[in-house]
């Protein structure tokens, strides 16, 4: 066996890695992870929509769908999905431009059975004739789902505006039109496409499991060696993505959502060749900087922009469409030429002063530190990510390739900067006001392509950088060699280390993940936060203003791996700090001091207010199912409000209203905090004292805010209709537990776990009601619940409810058919999911924080729920369903919207409709929490 190079890994990585090539030339990465109770596998195939036959757009995507639906060895179309679900796993797949990725996770003890089933996709898929038409409908539903998605609509215009001979120009998703024809003919084409393109030599497999490398090698060899090697070699056309005639164009696009943005794009060569040095990462680091004097800082000061990102854009086998994307203000859209001028001036500044070794080294050392203290990710994400990396990096760099920044080659960097030129540019603007003259195929996106004007090109070619634009200073937040401290924790779970009237701080020193990082959560509860839509709108405005105000002073800290997030919740606001502990307190002090200043300007107030209004009003353009999910919490939580309702309030608010609200908010607050990671107990106690002192300066102590939830007991089947402008209908059916006990949590979780794959198979795969179909365990304010949801391009809400009711009514029989062995296996699968090991500091800290939110002060809710799951029998499930879910008049909430195509179908009506939401919430009985 050839001796392959060792895969270079982080000092902090406990896993073992081994690269192998099987006899059929399948490249494999085996990952031994003895700390995981889950296994995962991912296959990445070098086939994507670039390979679609010209007359069959969407064929690669269609094939990806069909591979899941039965193989010669396992012919039942729902068997794979049910097996994964029964054994506590998840599975999915996606089709990209040049790759298709299939991946799943599962309980470790079901590894062999899952690999046997998974490998058959690539050995002997069935391509059942009966399922061809059904899955075409699924592709159509997926296409229909995104018809009003601006990302997809803009993407289609990009495709139409490039060189039509380049494979990027192809329509990627497919639909009933592109996959039309007789079932038998399509099946023949599928088979031919599969045989032509799916070959072991262009596949990469990654398997992660708590098994030794030797065991994994034996299992993988057993199941995957028989994948046929057809010796496929990839040959995409050697044509440019953009020819001369597509350059120096202005592409104007009209979106559905209200937005104004510009992308300044440059055609660059493919980027894999640069991965060891990452010159574009370095350039983007400077262009995307947000410190004082940076490009964004200057544009904000001039009132031209709100946001900027550099380095995005599509890329592939022979191209990188490098993009600088800017979210414009109304003024910035009018003065677009000035914005573009500033961009070219900043590029010039980088050329003149930015290409220096210390700047490159600063970025490289941050990546190096991130690699050394790399935190583990879930087995599923790891397997998927590494199987893709195997197509892009050398063997030893399969992991390290994402972080590697060896040295700066000045010539290479300057060469790329010189390509960011006026002669090599395109402008793309997305705005409702755009003047357009054509529509994109498939998505009907209105757009126009015009040539950039000579006076614009002249202006942008002859520039001198204005003095106000500056490159970033040396970063004061970078800790050169952070070290985790070896002190052991004196407690298994967080404990209270500082407490007084109106505040409580929990702490636990981490001694498992061995990283010099910490997570600080500080939640401020105030009765003034969100009792009314007006207060909720003001709190959200305050949070956004604060984040905006903090951007510049904290940007260098974020670059150095010190991140923070501020977000509103039902009772107030939460601040979450993450990153290297060396300077965490410095950042916290900075944030608190800035938050107390509250020097909000009228200009930024108006801009941020406009941004939030735009975002809330744009909710009306979101997918119907997404809007119903928002409405579900709004209908049931006393302190949640519809975005449109908050927008009404926000429109009238002034800067002085905001200042008054902030004062009222801080009059009486309750602080709860959690400090977890590389923090010592005495440090946290000191922090507690400082926070107590700060609170005493601005506030009086208060009790926690209540979180009230509407009680659906004895309400019958409540209906609420949302009017949504979309061709699809959508429905959510929610059942609520009356009690917030571990026994009920176990029952509802297990009910969802047992039903989910059958529901998906029955309503999506068999009945083809839609692409977005599923069930979910949904606890609200600690109360367990279960939801059933469908978004459908073919069927109206009344029939959707009937299909869901029929499924629930029939499910008892399905439960009765389950063998004892299957039942125990199903329970074991769910227990493994609940008890899944925390993979890193972040997931552990989130679990602790959620426990505090649930008042689970013993931090053992998982264990108590699992103990209840162990006791549950099939009879318990059936008894509960018969008592609480079988009748169409049982207590539940049904939210729905009727699609524009379904108004002729029988409507969904009842005497028990929620018409006035405000009155309903005021009058309803509530659970107090």
LINWO-V507599 format. One record per residue. N is the residue number from 1. RES is the residue in one small letter. SS is DSSP state (a for helix, b for strand, c for the rest). PHI is phi in radians with two decimals (999 if undefined). BURIAL is b if it has 16 or more other ideal C-beta (glycine too) atoms within 10 Angstrom, else e. Layout:
# LINWO-V507599
{{N RES SS PHI BURIAL} {N RES SS PHI BURIAL}}
This chain:
# LINWO-V507599
{{1 x c 999 e} {2 x c -1.03 e} {3 x c -1.67 e} {4 x c -1.47 e} {5 x c -1.05 e} {6 x c -1.27 e} {7 x c -1.37 b} {8 x c -1.30 b} {9 x c -2.28 b} {10 x c -1.23 b} {11 x c -1.06 e} {12 x c -1.65 b} {13 x c -1.76 b} {14 x c -1.43 e} {15 x c -1.33 b} {16 x b -1.90 e} {17 x b -2.17 b} {18 x b -2.49 b} {19 x b -1.65 b} {20 x b -2.45 b} {21 x b -2.18 e} {22 x c -1.31 b} {23 x c -1.07 e} {24 x c -1.61 b} {25 x c 1.26 e} {26 x c -1.26 b} {27 x b -1.52 b} {28 x b -2.29 b} {29 x b -2.04 b} {30 x b -1.70 b} {31 x b -2.20 b} {32 x b -1.59 b} {33 x c -2.27 b} {34 x c -1.31 e} {35 x c -1.64 e} {36 x c -1.78 b} {37 x c -1.80 b} {38 x b -2.08 b} {39 x b -2.01 b} {40 x b -2.64 b} {41 x b -2.49 b} {42 x b -2.54 b} {43 x b -2.01 b} {44 x b -1.92 b} {45 x b -1.98 b} {46 x c -1.32 b} {47 x c -2.49 b} {48 x c -2.62 b} {49 x a -1.23 b} {50 x a -1.09 b} {51 x a -1.57 b} {52 x c -1.01 b} {53 x c -1.06 e} {54 x c -0.94 e} {55 x c -1.49 e} {56 x c -2.33 b} {57 x c -1.03 b} {58 x c 1.64 b} {59 x a -1.12 b} {60 x a -1.09 b} {61 x a -1.17 b} {62 x a -1.09 b} {63 x a -1.08 b} {64 x a -0.96 b} {65 x a -1.09 b} {66 x a -1.19 b} {67 x a -1.13 b} {68 x c -1.33 b} {69 x c -1.76 b} {70 x c 1.77 b} {71 x b -2.27 b} {72 x c -1.00 e} {73 x c -1.34 e} {74 x c -2.22 b} {75 x c -1.26 e} {76 x c -1.16 e} {77 x c -1.15 b} {78 x c -1.79 b} {79 x a -1.15 b} {80 x a -1.07 b} {81 x a -1.06 b} {82 x a -1.14 b} {83 x a -1.10 b} {84 x a -1.07 b} {85 x a -1.13 b} {86 x a -1.05 b} {87 x c -1.76 b} {88 x c 1.22 b} {89 x c -2.02 b} {90 x b -2.41 e} {91 x b -2.55 b} {92 x b -2.87 e} {93 x b -2.82 b} {94 x b -2.54 e} {95 x b -2.02 b} {96 x c -1.86 b} {97 x c -1.24 b} {98 x c -2.17 b} {99 x c -2.46 b} {100 x b -2.14 b} {101 x b -2.17 b} {102 x b -2.00 b} {103 x b -2.69 b} {104 x b -2.75 b} {105 x b -2.17 b} {106 x b -2.83 b} {107 x b -0.95 b} {108 x a -1.02 b} {109 x a -1.31 b} {110 x a -1.81 b} {111 x a -1.00 b} {112 x a -1.05 e} {113 x a -1.05 e} {114 x a -1.26 b} {115 x a -1.15 b} {116 x a -1.03 b} {117 x a -1.19 b} {118 x a -1.10 b} {119 x a -1.09 b} {120 x a -1.15 b} {121 x c -0.94 b} {122 x c -1.77 b} {123 x c -1.91 b} {124 x c -2.58 e} {125 x b -1.19 b} {126 x c -1.48 b} {127 x c 0.82 b} {128 x c -0.96 b} {129 x a -0.97 e} {130 x a -1.10 e} {131 x a -1.54 b} {132 x a -1.03 b} {133 x a -1.19 e} {134 x a -1.05 b} {135 x a -1.35 b} {136 x a -1.05 b} {137 x a -1.10 b} {138 x a -1.14 b} {139 x a -1.09 b} {140 x a -1.08 b} {141 x a -1.10 b} {142 x a -1.13 b} {143 x a -1.08 b} {144 x a -1.07 b} {145 x a -0.99 b} {146 x c -1.77 b} {147 x c -1.03 b} {148 x c -1.90 b} {149 x c -1.68 b} {150 x a -1.07 b} {151 x a -1.07 e} {152 x a -1.16 b} {153 x a -1.21 b} {154 x a -1.22 b} {155 x a -1.00 b} {156 x a -1.15 b} {157 x a -1.14 b} {158 x a -0.99 b} {159 x a -1.09 b} {160 x a -1.36 b} {161 x c -1.81 b} {162 x c -1.76 b} {163 x c -1.02 b} {164 x c -1.11 e} {165 x c -1.48 e} {166 x c -1.49 b} {167 x a -1.09 b} {168 x a -1.06 b} {169 x a -1.27 e} {170 x c -1.25 b} {171 x c -1.28 b} {172 x c -1.64 b} {173 x c -1.41 b} {174 x c 1.48 b} {175 x c -2.82 b} {176 x c -1.08 e} {177 x c -1.22 e} {178 x c -1.30 b} {179 x c -1.89 b} {180 x c -1.26 e} {181 x c 2.21 e} {182 x c -1.18 e} {183 x a -0.95 e} {184 x a -1.11 e} {185 x a -1.17 e} {186 x a -1.09 b} {187 x a -1.06 b} {188 x a -1.08 e} {189 x a -1.15 b} {190 x a -1.00 b} {191 x a -1.09 e} {192 x a -1.12 e} {193 x a -1.11 b} {194 x a -1.05 b} {195 x a -1.20 e} {196 x a -1.33 e} {197 x a -1.94 b} {198 x c -1.54 b} {199 x c -2.52 b} {200 x a -0.99 b} {201 x a -1.29 b} {202 x a -2.04 b} {203 x b -1.98 b} {204 x b -2.28 b} {205 x b -2.05 b} {206 x b -2.17 b} {207 x b -2.16 b} {208 x b -2.07 b} {209 x b -2.85 b} {210 x c -1.40 b} {211 x c -2.33 b} {212 x c -1.18 e} {213 x a -0.96 e} {214 x a -1.08 e} {215 x a -1.11 e} {216 x a -1.04 b} {217 x a -1.08 b} {218 x a -1.14 e} {219 x a -1.15 b} {220 x a -1.12 b} {221 x a -1.07 e} {222 x a -1.05 e} {223 x a -1.62 b} {224 x a -1.93 b} {225 x c -1.18 e} {226 x c -1.56 e} {227 x c -1.09 b} {228 x c -1.26 e} {229 x c -1.73 b} {230 x c -1.69 e} {231 x c 0.88 e} {232 x c -1.27 b} {233 x c -2.13 e} {234 x c -1.56 e} {235 x c -2.43 e} {236 x c -1.48 e} {237 x c -1.06 e} {238 x c -1.49 e} {239 x c -2.15 e} {240 x c -1.28 b} {241 x c -1.11 b} {242 x c -2.23 b} {243 x c -1.54 e} {244 x a -0.93 e} {245 x a -1.23 e} {246 x a -1.68 b} {247 x c -1.50 b} {248 x c 0.90 b} {249 x b -1.93 b} {250 x b -1.99 b} {251 x b -1.77 b} {252 x b -1.92 b} {253 x b -2.23 b} {254 x c -1.73 b} {255 x c -1.53 b} {256 x c -1.48 b} {257 x c -1.41 b} {258 x c -1.27 e} {259 x c -2.79 b} {260 x b -2.43 b} {261 x b -2.57 b} {262 x b -2.24 b} {263 x b -2.08 b} {264 x b -1.78 b} {265 x b -2.00 b} {266 x b -2.25 b} {267 x b -1.44 b} {268 x b -2.09 b} {269 x c -1.27 e} {270 x c -1.08 e} {271 x c -1.75 b} {272 x a -0.97 e} {273 x a -1.07 e} {274 x a -1.73 b} {275 x c -1.08 b} {276 x c -1.30 e} {277 x c -2.05 b} {278 x c 0.91 b} {279 x a -1.08 b} {280 x a -1.25 b} {281 x a -1.07 b} {282 x a -1.13 b} {283 x a -1.09 b} {284 x a -1.12 b} {285 x a -1.01 b} {286 x a -1.41 b} {287 x a -1.16 b} {288 x c -1.58 b} {289 x c -1.05 b} {290 x c -2.16 b} {291 x c -1.24 b} {292 x c -0.95 b} {293 x c 1.56 b} {294 x c -1.25 b} {295 x a -1.01 b} {296 x a -1.16 b} {297 x a -0.98 b} {298 x a -1.14 b} {299 x a -1.10 b} {300 x a -1.16 b} {301 x a -1.02 e} {302 x c -1.44 b} {303 x c 1.26 b} {304 x c -1.76 b} {305 x b -2.60 b} {306 x b -2.02 b} {307 x b -2.73 b} {308 x b -2.66 b} {309 x b -2.40 e} {310 x b -2.17 b} {311 x b 1.91 b} {312 x b -1.28 e} {313 x c 1.79 b} {314 x c -1.31 b} {315 x b -2.59 b} {316 x b -2.97 b} {317 x c -1.03 b} {318 x c -2.44 e} {319 x b -2.72 b} {320 x b -2.44 b} {321 x b -1.63 b} {322 x b -1.27 b} {323 x b -2.23 b} {324 x b -1.89 b} {325 x b -1.89 b} {326 x b -2.21 b} {327 x b -1.49 b} {328 x b -1.66 b} {329 x c -1.46 b} {330 x a -1.03 e} {331 x a -1.14 e} {332 x a -1.09 b} {333 x a -1.20 b} {334 x a -1.16 e} {335 x c -1.76 b} {336 x a -0.99 b} {337 x a -1.03 e} {338 x a -1.19 e} {339 x a -1.06 b} {340 x a -1.14 b} {341 x a -1.01 b} {342 x a -1.06 b} {343 x a -1.09 b} {344 x a -1.16 b} {345 x a -1.14 b} {346 x a -1.22 b} {347 x a -1.07 b} {348 x a -1.10 b} {349 x a -1.06 b} {350 x a -1.09 b} {351 x a -1.04 e} {352 x a -1.30 e} {353 x a -2.20 e} {354 x a -1.57 b} {355 x c -1.45 b} {356 x c -2.25 e} {357 x a -1.05 e} {358 x a -1.14 e} {359 x a -1.17 b} {360 x a -1.06 b} {361 x a -1.10 e} {362 x a -1.05 b} {363 x a -1.17 b} {364 x a -1.10 b} {365 x a -1.23 b} {366 x a -1.15 b} {367 x a -1.15 b} {368 x a -1.11 e} {369 x a -1.11 b} {370 x a -1.05 e} {371 x a -1.25 b} {372 x a -1.08 b} {373 x c -1.90 b} {374 x c -1.06 b} {375 x c -1.63 b} {376 x c -1.21 b} {377 x c -2.02 e} {378 x c -1.05 b} {379 x a -1.00 b} {380 x a -1.08 b} {381 x a -1.16 b} {382 x a -1.09 b} {383 x a -1.04 b} {384 x a -1.09 b} {385 x a -1.10 b} {386 x a -1.26 b} {387 x a -1.12 b} {388 x a -1.30 b} {389 x a -0.97 b} {390 x c -1.07 b} {391 x c -1.48 b} {392 x c -2.04 e} {393 x c -2.11 b} {394 x c -1.09 e} {395 x a -0.93 b} {396 x a -1.14 b} {397 x a -1.83 b} {398 x c -0.96 b} {399 x c -1.67 b} {400 x a -1.22 b} {401 x a -0.94 b} {402 x a -1.19 b} {403 x c -1.91 b} {404 x c -1.23 b} {405 x c -2.50 b} {406 x c -1.10 e} {407 x c -2.87 e} {408 x c -1.51 b} {409 x c -1.72 e} {410 x a -1.02 e} {411 x a -1.07 e} {412 x a -1.10 e} {413 x a -1.12 b} {414 x a -1.16 e} {415 x a -1.05 e} {416 x a -1.19 b} {417 x a -1.11 b} {418 x a -1.19 e} {419 x c -1.41 b} {420 x c -1.53 b} {421 x c -2.14 e} {422 x a -1.12 b} {423 x a -1.25 e} {424 x a -2.01 b} {425 x b -2.01 b} {426 x b -2.42 b} {427 x b -1.98 b} {428 x b -2.25 b} {429 x b -1.96 b} {430 x b -2.12 b} {431 x b -2.81 b} {432 x c -1.05 e} {433 x c -1.39 e} {434 x c -1.00 b} {435 x c -1.45 e} {436 x c -2.32 e} {437 x c -2.45 e} {438 x b -2.65 e} {439 x b -2.19 e} {440 x c -1.25 b} {441 x c -1.11 e} {442 x c 1.23 b} {443 x c -1.90 b} {444 x c 0.99 e} {445 x c -1.26 b} {446 x b -1.27 b} {447 x b -2.73 b} {448 x b -2.63 b} {449 x b -2.06 b} {450 x b -2.21 e} {451 x b -1.40 e} {452 x c -1.15 b} {453 x c -1.34 e} {454 x a -0.93 e} {455 x a -1.17 e} {456 x a -1.18 b} {457 x a -1.08 e} {458 x a -1.12 e} {459 x a -1.08 b} {460 x a -1.37 b} {461 x a -1.53 e} {462 x c -1.90 e} {463 x c -2.23 b} {464 x c -2.21 e} {465 x c -1.28 b} {466 x c -1.23 e} {467 x c -1.15 e} {468 x c -1.18 e} {469 x c -1.48 b} {470 x c -2.41 b} {471 x c -1.40 b} {472 x c -1.14 b} {473 x c -1.31 e} {474 x c -1.06 e} {475 x c -1.46 b} {476 x c -1.34 e} {477 x c -1.59 b} {478 x c -1.28 b} {479 x c -1.68 b} {480 x c -1.04 e} {481 x c -2.31 e} {482 x c -1.12 b} {483 x c -2.30 e} {484 x c -1.34 b} {485 x c -1.53 e} {486 x c -1.52 e} {487 x c -0.98 e} {488 x c -1.53 e} {489 x c -1.35 b} {490 x c -1.77 e} {491 x c -2.64 e} {492 x c -1.32 e} {493 x c -2.34 e} {494 x c -1.01 b} {495 x b -2.37 e} {496 x b -1.33 e} {497 x b -2.03 b} {498 x b -2.61 b} {499 x b -2.68 e} {500 x b -2.88 e} {501 x c -1.12 e} {502 x c 1.52 b} {503 x b -2.69 b} {504 x b -2.73 b} {505 x b -2.08 b} {506 x b -1.79 b} {507 x b -2.56 b} {508 x b -2.60 b} {509 x b -1.40 b} {510 x c -1.43 b} {511 x c -2.32 e} {512 x c -1.99 e} {513 x c -1.57 b} {514 x c 1.02 b} {515 x c -2.19 b} {516 x c -1.40 b} {517 x b -2.25 b} {518 x b -2.46 b} {519 x b -2.15 b} {520 x b -2.03 b} {521 x b -1.99 b} {522 x b -2.25 b} {523 x b -1.93 b} {524 x b -1.89 b} {525 x b -1.67 b} {526 x c -2.53 b} {527 x c -1.13 b} {528 x c -1.55 b} {529 x c -1.25 b} {530 x c -2.75 b} {531 x c -1.23 e} {532 x c -2.26 e} {533 x a -1.00 b} {534 x a -1.12 b} {535 x a -1.10 b} {536 x a -1.10 b} {537 x a -1.14 b} {538 x a -1.18 b} {539 x a -1.13 b} {540 x a -1.09 b} {541 x a -1.10 b} {542 x a -1.03 b} {543 x a -1.07 b} {544 x a -1.16 b} {545 x a -1.12 b} {546 x a -1.12 b} {547 x a -1.05 e} {548 x a -1.10 b} {549 x a -1.14 b} {550 x a -1.49 b} {551 x a -0.90 b} {552 x a -1.17 b} {553 x a -1.12 e} {554 x a -1.82 b} {555 x a -1.06 b} {556 x a -1.09 b} {557 x a -1.10 b} {558 x a -1.11 b} {559 x a -1.05 b} {560 x c -1.44 b} {561 x c 1.53 b} {562 x b -1.92 b} {563 x b -1.94 e} {564 x b -2.59 b} {565 x b -2.47 e} {566 x b -2.15 b} {567 x b -2.52 e} {568 x b -1.46 b} {569 x b -2.42 b} {570 x c -0.97 b} {571 x c -1.83 b} {572 x b 2.91 b} {573 x b -2.37 b} {574 x b -2.18 b} {575 x b -1.95 b} {576 x b -2.15 b} {577 x b -1.84 b} {578 x b -2.36 b} {579 x b 2.20 b} {580 x b -1.20 b} {581 x a -1.25 b} {582 x a -0.82 b} {583 x a -2.10 b} {584 x a -1.10 b} {585 x a -1.21 b} {586 x a -1.04 e} {587 x a -1.18 b} {588 x a -1.06 b} {589 x a -1.04 e} {590 x a -1.03 b} {591 x a -1.11 b} {592 x a -1.11 e} {593 x a -1.10 e} {594 x a -1.17 b} {595 x a -1.12 b} {596 x a -1.32 e} {597 x a -1.12 e} {598 x c 0.91 e} {599 x c -1.51 e} {600 x c -1.38 b} {601 x c -1.62 e} {602 x a -1.04 e} {603 x a -1.08 e} {604 x a -1.21 b} {605 x a -1.01 b} {606 x a -1.11 e} {607 x a -1.21 b} {608 x a -1.15 b} {609 x a -1.03 b} {610 x a -1.11 b} {611 x a -1.07 b} {612 x a -1.15 b} {613 x a -1.02 b} {614 x a -1.06 e} {615 x a -1.15 b} {616 x a -1.19 b} {617 x a -1.22 e} {618 x a -1.27 b} {619 x a -0.97 e} {620 x a -1.10 b} {621 x a -1.70 b} {622 x c -1.26 b} {623 x c -0.98 b} {624 x a -0.90 b} {625 x a -1.12 b} {626 x a -1.12 e} {627 x a -1.14 b} {628 x a -1.19 b} {629 x a -1.07 b} {630 x a -1.06 b} {631 x a -1.17 b} {632 x a -1.08 b} {633 x a -1.18 b} {634 x a -1.09 b} {635 x a -1.19 b} {636 x a -1.82 b} {637 x b -1.69 b} {638 x c -1.03 b} {639 x c -1.75 b} {640 x c -2.08 b} {641 x c -2.37 b} {642 x c -1.10 b} {643 x a -0.91 b} {644 x a -1.11 e} {645 x a -1.21 b} {646 x a -1.18 b} {647 x a -1.09 b} {648 x a -1.00 e} {649 x a -1.19 b} {650 x a -1.06 b} {651 x a -0.96 e} {652 x a -1.60 e} {653 x c -1.39 b} {654 x c -2.01 e} {655 x a -1.10 b} {656 x a -1.23 e} {657 x a -1.02 b} {658 x a -1.12 b} {659 x a -1.07 e} {660 x a -1.12 e} {661 x a -1.14 b} {662 x a -1.08 b} {663 x a -1.08 e} {664 x a -1.16 e} {665 x a -1.02 b} {666 x a -1.50 b} {667 x a -0.99 e} {668 x b -2.41 b} {669 x b -2.29 b} {670 x b -2.07 b} {671 x b -1.92 b} {672 x b -2.16 b} {673 x b -2.32 b} {674 x b -2.33 b} {675 x b -2.10 b} {676 x b -2.41 b} {677 x b 2.30 b} {678 x c -1.53 b} {679 x c -2.03 b} {680 x c -1.51 e} {681 x a -1.08 b} {682 x a -1.18 e} {683 x a -1.12 b} {684 x a -1.19 b} {685 x a -1.10 e} {686 x a -1.07 e} {687 x a -1.06 b} {688 x a -1.00 b} {689 x a -1.10 e} {690 x a -1.14 e} {691 x a -1.15 b} {692 x a -1.06 b} {693 x a -1.08 e} {694 x a -1.06 b} {695 x a -1.08 b} {696 x a -1.10 e} {697 x a -1.31 e} {698 x a -2.04 e} {699 x c -2.65 b} {700 x b -1.83 e} {701 x b -1.17 e} {702 x c -2.45 b} {703 x c -1.47 e} {704 x c -1.08 b} {705 x c -1.28 b} {706 x c -1.43 e} {707 x c -2.06 b} {708 x c -1.76 b} {709 x b -2.19 b} {710 x b -1.07 b} {711 x c -1.65 b} {712 x c -1.57 b} {713 x c -1.04 e} {714 x c 1.09 e} {715 x c -1.66 b} {716 x c 1.22 e} {717 x b -1.52 b} {718 x b -1.48 b} {719 x b -2.05 b} {720 x b -2.40 b} {721 x b -1.76 b} {722 x c -1.93 b} {723 x c -1.56 e} {724 x c -2.23 b} {725 x c -1.41 e} {726 x c -2.79 b} {727 x c -1.27 e} {728 x c -1.54 b} {729 x b -1.64 b} {730 x b -2.61 b} {731 x b -2.62 b} {732 x b -2.27 b} {733 x b -2.00 b} {734 x b -2.09 b} {735 x b -1.94 b} {736 x b -1.96 b} {737 x c -1.41 b} {738 x c -1.31 e} {739 x c -2.02 e} {740 x c -1.79 b} {741 x c -1.85 b} {742 x a -0.97 b} {743 x a -1.11 b} {744 x a -1.25 b} {745 x a -1.05 b} {746 x a -1.11 b} {747 x a -1.09 b} {748 x a -1.16 b} {749 x a -1.09 b} {750 x a -1.21 b} {751 x a -1.03 b} {752 x a -1.10 b} {753 x a -1.08 b} {754 x a -1.25 b} {755 x a -1.51 b} {756 x a -1.00 b} {757 x a -1.26 b} {758 x a -1.18 b} {759 x a -1.06 b} {760 x a -1.05 b} {761 x a -1.14 b} {762 x a -1.24 b} {763 x a -1.52 b} {764 x a -1.63 b} {765 x a -1.28 b} {766 x a -1.40 e} {767 x c -1.45 b} {768 x c 0.92 b} {769 x c -1.36 b} {770 x c 2.96 b} {771 x c -1.53 b} {772 x b -1.62 b} {773 x b -2.42 b} {774 x b 3.12 b} {775 x b -2.15 b} {776 x b -2.75 e} {777 x b -1.44 b} {778 x c -2.31 b} {779 x c -1.41 b} {780 x b -2.11 b} {781 x c 0.81 b} {782 x c 1.35 b} {783 x b -1.45 b} {784 x c -1.08 b} {785 x b -2.80 b} {786 x b -2.31 b} {787 x b -2.17 b} {788 x b -2.13 b} {789 x b -2.44 b} {790 x b -2.57 b} {791 x b -2.04 b} {792 x b -2.27 b} {793 x c -1.46 b} {794 x c -1.96 b} {795 x c -2.30 b} {796 x c -1.37 b} {797 x a -1.11 b} {798 x a -1.10 b} {799 x a -1.18 b} {800 x a -1.11 b} {801 x a -1.13 b} {802 x a -1.09 e} {803 x a -1.14 b} {804 x a -1.17 b} {805 x a -1.08 b} {806 x a -1.12 e} {807 x a -1.07 b} {808 x a -1.08 b} {809 x a -1.09 e} {810 x a -1.42 e} {811 x a -1.19 b} {812 x a -0.94 b} {813 x a -1.15 e} {814 x a -1.07 e} {815 x a -1.15 b} {816 x a -1.14 e} {817 x a -1.31 e} {818 x c -1.15 b} {819 x c -1.30 e} {820 x a -0.98 e} {821 x a -1.09 e} {822 x a -1.13 e} {823 x a -1.08 b} {824 x a -1.11 e} {825 x a -1.14 b} {826 x a -1.09 b} {827 x a -1.09 b} {828 x a -1.07 b} {829 x a -1.04 b} {830 x a -1.25 b} {831 x a -1.04 b} {832 x a -1.07 b} {833 x a -1.11 b} {834 x a -1.10 b} {835 x c -1.65 e} {836 x c -0.94 b} {837 x c -1.03 b} {838 x c -1.18 b} {839 x c -1.43 b} {840 x c -2.73 b} {841 x a -0.99 b} {842 x a -1.12 b} {843 x a -1.16 b} {844 x a -1.14 b} {845 x a -1.13 b} {846 x a -1.10 b} {847 x a -1.11 e} {848 x a -1.09 b} {849 x a -1.18 b} {850 x a -1.11 e} {851 x a -1.03 b} {852 x a -1.11 b} {853 x a -1.08 b} {854 x c -1.55 b} {855 x c 1.00 e} {856 x c -1.60 b} {857 x c -1.33 e} {858 x c -1.58 e} {859 x c 0.98 b} {860 x c -2.28 e} {861 x a -1.05 b} {862 x a -0.96 b} {863 x a -1.14 e} {864 x a -1.20 e} {865 x a -1.16 b} {866 x a -1.05 b} {867 x a -1.04 e} {868 x a -1.26 b} {869 x a -1.03 b} {870 x a -0.98 e} {871 x a -1.38 e} {872 x c -1.20 b} {873 x c -1.95 e} {874 x a -1.07 b} {875 x a -1.07 e} {876 x a -1.06 e} {877 x a -1.11 b} {878 x a -1.11 b} {879 x a -1.03 e} {880 x a -1.11 b} {881 x a -1.12 b} {882 x a -1.08 e} {883 x a -1.30 e} {884 x a -2.09 b} {885 x c -2.30 b} {886 x c -1.27 e} {887 x c -1.38 e} {888 x c -1.32 e} {889 x c -1.83 e} {890 x c -1.21 b} {891 x c -1.19 b} {892 x b -2.96 b} {893 x b -2.09 b} {894 x b -2.01 b} {895 x b -1.85 b} {896 x b -2.67 b} {897 x b -2.40 b} {898 x c -1.74 b} {899 x c -1.19 b} {900 x a -1.03 e} {901 x a -1.46 b} {902 x a -2.02 b} {903 x c -1.15 e} {904 x c -1.40 e} {905 x c -1.36 b} {906 x c -0.99 e} {907 x c -1.46 e} {908 x c -1.71 b} {909 x c -2.37 e} {910 x c -2.84 e} {911 x c -1.38 e} {912 x c -1.94 e} {913 x b -1.71 e} {914 x c -1.53 b} {915 x c -1.81 e} {916 x c -1.88 e} {917 x a -1.12 e} {918 x a -1.06 e} {919 x a -1.13 e} {920 x a -1.03 b} {921 x a -1.22 b} {922 x a -1.16 e} {923 x a -1.50 e} {924 x c -1.21 b} {925 x c -1.15 e} {926 x b -2.35 b} {927 x b -1.47 b} {928 x c -1.63 e} {929 x c -2.52 b}}
